[in-house]
Amino acid sequence: MKRISCLLGLFLSLSTFAQSYESKATDTITSPIFSKKNEIKVDVLNLIGNGRLGISYERFLNKDFSVGITGLAFNKSNKKEDFLKDDTRTMIEYQVIPYVRYAMSKSATNLYYLEAFSNINGGQYKELKTLNNGTADYVVVTKKDYNDIALGAAVGYKLYFKESFVIDLTVGIGKNLFNSDSPSTVSRLGLNLGYRF
């Protein structure tokens, strides 16, 4: 519990730092896009490829920093049967990803960024036990739930159209910290379509 509190404290500290930086910085770029401070996006890559619904909200503090949160919900019904049969050990059912981003380029139409994130994730894992009933071996599958928190980093690229519409590509990886039954790493991969307002 202390580790979770420390992680949440770290994220809040980064957000506070970024907000204080916003109040001190003066925006020298005059493009109208920099007056738009909010962005909402849908992850089309995960939706089409994996049936995962991913929605993100991002708040721009200034031309350098932004903070945001992504939520991913997984369609368990079409994965549950495969999970019992395949050799996958874990099935992630949800992810909540708060993040802080730093823009490495200041263009109004496209930019590269660095991201630090935490990933609160949970789902199911399975244990396989081979037993012998005297005549043959057989395997017993036991399913259990897990929850964990990962820390990670990502890089990304954004391309804006007409100052409001955006394509946002993010690639990164994080490491789960607490539960030995959770996946050791979690990916941060998304292709988002969004609107800035």
N, C-alpha and C positions, 0 to 999 in steps of 0.2 A: 504494500500500500504506500510506503514511503517513496518507492521508486516512481509510482504513478503520480504522486503529488509533485515530485521533483520535475517530471516531464511536463506536466501541465504548467508548473511554475515557469519552466524554461520557455515554453511557447508564449505565455502571457508576457514574460519579460521582453522577448523579441518583438511582440506586438507593441508594447509600450515604447520601446526604443524607436521603432519605426514611426510611431505617431509623434513622438517628440522631435524626430528628425524632420517630419513633415512640417511642423510648425515653424522650424528654423529655416528650412530651405525656401528659396524663391525660385519659382518656375520661370525660366528664361525662354522656354519654348512656347510660342504663341498659337500653335495649332489648336483648333476647337476640340480635338480628341482629348487633350489633357484636362479639359474642364469636365469631362465625363468620368465619374469616379467609381462606377459600378459596372460589373460584368457578370452575366449569367450564361452558362454553357451546358451543353449536353454532349456526352461522350459517345460518338457514333461508332467508334472502333469496337468498344466493348459491347455495345448494344447489338451490332450486326454480327460480330464474331463469336460472342459468348452468351448472348441473351442477358447481359448485365445492364441494368439501368444506372447510369452515372450522371449526376447533376452537380455542377460546381457554381459557387458564388465567389467572386473576387472583388475586393475593395482596394482601390488605388489611393495610397496615402500621399504620394507625390510622383515625380517622374522616375524615381529610383526604386521605391519600395511599394509592395502590395502584400496584403494578407488575404487568405481565403480558406474555404473549406469545400471538400468534395465528399459526396456520399455515394457509395456503390451498393446496390441491392442486387442479389443474385436470384435467378429463377431456379429454385431448388427442384421443382417437380420434374423437369426434363433431365436433371443431373443425378437424381437420387438412385435410379435403377443402375445407371452406369457406375456410380460410386461403389455399389455393393459388389460389382463384378470385376472391375478393373483393378490394377495394382497401385492406384493412387492412394496415398496414405491419408491425405487431408482434403477436405472440401470447404473452401472459404464461402461463407454465406453472406457476410456483410463487411464493409470497410467504411470507416469515417476518417477522413484525412485532412486535418488542419495544416496549413502551410504558410510560409513566408517566402516571398520572391524578391530578387534583386535584378533589375534590368541592366544588362551589360551594354545595351545600345539604346539610344534615346529617340529613334526615328518614330514619327507619327504613323507610319504605315507598316513597319515590321521591326521586330526586335528579338534578341536572344536574352535568355534569363537563366539565372541559377536559382535553385529552390532547395530549402530545407523543410522537411515534413516529418510529422509523426503519423502513424497509421494504427488506428484502433480497429482490430479485426477479430472475427470470430467465425466459428463454423463447427464442423464435425471432423473427428479423426477416427480411424478404425484400428483395432488390434486384431491380428490374425494369430490364432493358436492352432497348432496341429496336434490332434489327439488320436489315440488308437483305441478302438473298441474291442480289440482281441483278434479281429479278422482283417481290418483294413484301417488305413489312416484317413482322417477327414479333418477339414478345416472349419473352425468356428470363428465367425466374424462378430466382433463386439464394437458397437458404435458409441462414441461419447462426444460430448460438447467441449469446445475449448474457447477461450478468449485470451487475447494478447495485445501488446502494444509494441510497435516497431518504430525505430528512428531511421531516417534515410535522407538521401539527397537525389536531386534530379536536375536535368538540364532541359531547356525547352525553346521553342521558337513560335512566335506569333506573327500572323499576317492579317492586316486589317483591310477591309473594303468599305469605301464610302464612309469612313470614320466611325462606323458603328458595328459592322459585322466582322467577325473574327474567326480565323482558323488557328487552333492552339494545339501544338504537338508537344507532349511531355514524355520523357524517358528517364527512368531512374530505378533505384532499388533500395530497400530498407531491410533491417534485420530485427526479427522479433526478439524480445528481451527476457520474457518471464516464464513462459510455459513450454516445457520440453515436448509436449504433444502437439504444439502448433508448428506450422511450416517454419523452417529456420530463416527463410527470406521471403519477402513479399515484393512483387514488382510494382512499379509506378509507370504505367504505360497507358497513354490515352491520346485520342485524336478528337478534339472537341470543336463543335461549332457553336458560336455564341453571339451575343449582342451586348454592346457597351452603351450605357446610358448615364 
